[in-house]
Amino acid sequence: MASSNVVKEIPTRREEILAIAAHVFAEKGIMNATVRDIGQEAGILSGSLYHHFESKDQMIEEVLRPVLTSLSERYRQIAAEVDDPAEIVRQVILDSISEAAARPDEARIFRNDAHHLREIPRLAFIDEQRRELRALVTSALRRGIENGTFRDDLDSDFVFTAMFDMVLGSIRWFRPLGRAEPEHVGEQLASLVLDGLKHD
């Protein structure tokens, strides 16, 4: 039997705690979840968590920042490499669905706790990066309207908000909760959105 050269990185204890924290935040909500809850799930005293993190807010930040950073980098790449507005929208939806499927706990936090996230000063970066994501997508939508690809009665900000409500809501369709695979969900959602954007 041929041996594999693929080496899997072993998560650090800190990374394990963050994964547990993400699940606790998703299950209980960021306002209701406590450091004690996370410590119990991690099998350590809550006080020991402060050897790794200075506060619960820091844990929330470290759970959520990588998601937005990853999406921002990918959206910039799509905007730089793709000219067709419809293809930009399609790729944005596919990548966003893929990210939500890969990080379902984080997606649930964004979906269920959007209001509370805005109340935490340390998380101001979320609104900043969300505005960047919105600008990249709405720019493509406006170009599509201007060049006749998309209908001219569309509100690009409304379309962006609706798209991402659908993306975040899609997590319940994936396994194990649902039967669909992320790739199928992404393609179906992209087709649905683009059919609604384009002229008859």
N, C-alpha and C positions, 0 to 999 in steps of 0.2 A: 504494500500500500504506500502510495506516495505521500510524503509528509507535506503539510501546508506551511508556507512561509509567512502566512498572515499572523501577525502578532496582535492580539486583542489587548488594548490598554485596560488595566485594572483601575476601576474608579477609586479615587482617594476617599478617605473617610468624610472629608468635607463635601465632596461631590455626592456621596451617598446621602448625607444629611440634607443637602439641597433638593435631591430627588424626593426624599420623604417629605420635606417641607412643602414642595410643590403639590404633592398629593393631598396633604392636610389642608392647605389653603384652598385647593379646588373643592374638596369635600365640605369643609366647614365655612368657607368664605374668609377673606383676609381679616375682617373685623372680629369674627368670632373665634378664629383659630388662635391658640396661645402657644407660647414657647414651651409650656408644659406638655401640651398635646404633641408637639413635634418631638420633644425629648422622649415621651412615652413610646411613640412609634419607632424612634431610633434606638430605643433600649438604653438610654442614658439619662442621667439626671438633667433636668432643665438647666441647672446652673452650669453644667459642663458645656452647654452649647455656647456659652459666652467665651469659651476658649477659642471658638471658631468664628463667631459673629458678634458684633457689638450690640445688635438689636434685631428685633423681628423685622423692622423696616429694611434693614440691610439684607436679610434673607429674601424678602419679597423682591428687592431690587436685583439681587443676583440670580433669582429664578427667572425674572422677566426680561432683563436687559439683553441676554443672548438671542432671544427670539426676535426682538425688534431690530437688533444689529444685523442678524442674518437676513431678515427680509429687506432691510434697507440696502444692503450690499447687493442682493439679488435684483431688486427693482432698478437700482442704478445700472446694473449690467444689462438688464433687458432694455432699458431706455436708450442706452448707448449703442446697442447692437441691432435693435429691431426698428424698422421704419414704419411698418404697417400698424396703424392704431388698433385694428381688430386683433392682430397677433399679439400686440403688447398686452391687451386686456386678457386674452386667452392665457398667455404665459404667466401673467400675474396671478390669475385665479388658480391655475394648476400648481404653481409654487406655493401659494398661500394654503391651499388644501393640503399639500404635502407636508408643510410645516405644522399645520394644525394636527394632522394625523400622527406626526412624529413626536409632538409635544402636547398630548391631549389635556394634561393637567393645566399647563400654561394657557392653552386656548380657553379652557373653562374659566380660569381666573379673569382673563381679558373680557370674556363675554358676561360673566355674572357680577363682576366687581368694578366695572368701568367707573361708576360714580365714586366709589370709595378710593380708588386709585388716585383720583384727582385731588383728594383731600390730604394726601401725604406729601409734604414738601420734597422729600428725598426722591420721589418718583416723578418729578416734573419732566424728566427726560422722556417719559412715555408720551406726553402730549406733543413734545417737540418732535419726536421721531414719527408720531402719527401724522403730524402736519406735513412732514417731508414725504411720507408715503402717499398722503392724499394729493400733494402737489404733483408727484410723478404720474399718478394714475389720471387725475383730472386733466392734466396737460395732454395726455394721449387722447382722452375723451373729447376734449375741445378740438384737437387737430382732426379727429375723425368727423366731428360735426362740420368743421370748416371745409374739409375736402369732399364732403358728401357721403362718406362711408356710413356715418351714423345719422339718425334723425335729428333735425334741428330744433325740436321741441323739448329736448332733454335738458335736465338740470344735472350737470356733471357732479356736483357735490352730493346730490341726492343719490345718484347712481353709485358713487363710491361707497356711501354709507350702507346702501342696500346690499351691495356686493359683499361687504365684509360682515354684515349681519348674517348673510347666508353662509359665508365661509366658516365663521365661528359656530354657527348652529349645526354645521354638517358633522361635527365630531360624534354626535350620537348615532350617525349612520354607519360608522366604521366598526370593524370587529374589535372587541368581542360584543359590544352592545348591539351592533347591527350586522348585516350580512354583506354590506358593500365594501369593496376595496377602494382606497383613496384615489387611485388612478381613474377608476370608473366614475366615482363621485365628481372628481375634478372635471373630467371631460363632459359629463352631463350638465354640470352647473355652468361651465363655460359656454356650452351650446345654448343653454337657456338664456343666459345673459346676453350673448351676442345676437340671438334671434330677436330679442326685445330691443336691442340698440339699433339694428340695421333697418333700412327702408324696406317696405314690403316688396 
